[in-house]
Amino acid sequence: MASSAPIGVFDSGVGGLTVAREILRQAPNETIIYFGDTARVPYGSKSKETIITYSRQIIKFLMTKKVKAIVIACNTASALALEVVAKEVPIPVIGVVGPGAKVAAETSKNGNIGIIGTEGTINSGIYNQLLCETNPDVKVYGKACPLFVPLVEEGWINDPITEEIAKRYMAELKDSDIDTLVLGCTHYPLIRHVIASVVGDKVKLVNPAYETARSLKKVLESKGLESNTPAGEHQFFVSDGAEKFKKFANTILPCEVVETKDVSV
């Protein structure tokens, strides 16, 4: 596998752009091929079997692009499908849950850690498992926030409705005296400012997107796959709504998205 080969990144929709953004910032020589499954978003309410099927379909598509590694930029798919699909391809497959959990366990001072995510991520218990493996003394408080994904997909990032919903979701976690909160869905960093204003400055927010990009760099380095030439042309694909996606992506990424293509996987 050539070190100049691209990296595949996929998510249920636009949330994975937060991971792509961090990869572009931290590894500017890498080329990204992004797939957003916008026709089937959200993933959070779907079954494990369905998420595994979707992930396999997308990975099959990305493999046709000769990618050297795949980042599952979706907490739900990372929680429910990563263990299965990583065994089925001959290249590294990285999820977003592990890196975020590790940093959260190391960050918390009082051991009370909040996790917000989709129903699928929270119900999987994967964050609880990984956090307790890192530090058995932590107490984990999970809260499903299913409305956040459609609000972000709709572009209601600075809307009073989003703030009001955040207040309702966060009330329970604030009562639990958390000092660390994991943004357990890659859509959530896009409303980080709203969440931060609600929980207050005494709660440290952990962004798994940032930590995943760091983890990817380490994996590429360990396997001799880091690109030592300038990045090529990044490519963006979605399963529906290419123009809408392109407009949104251009408000998120540090590079210009010239074209987004609709494809069926």
Buried (B, 14 or more C-beta within 10 A) or exposed (E): BEBBBBBBBBBBBBBBBBBBBBBBEBBEEBBBBBBBBBBBBBBBEBEBEBBBEBBBBBBEBBBEBEBBBBBBBBBBBBBBBBEEBBEEBEBBBBBBBBBBBBBBBEBBEEBBBBBBBBBBBBBBBBBBBBBBEBBEEBBBBBBBBBBBBEBBBEBBBEBEEBBEBBBEBBEEBBEEBBBBBBBBBBBBBBBBEBBBEBBEEEBBBBBBBBBBBBBBBEBBEEBEBBBEEEBBEBBBBBBBBBEBBBEBBEEBBEBEBEEBEBEEB
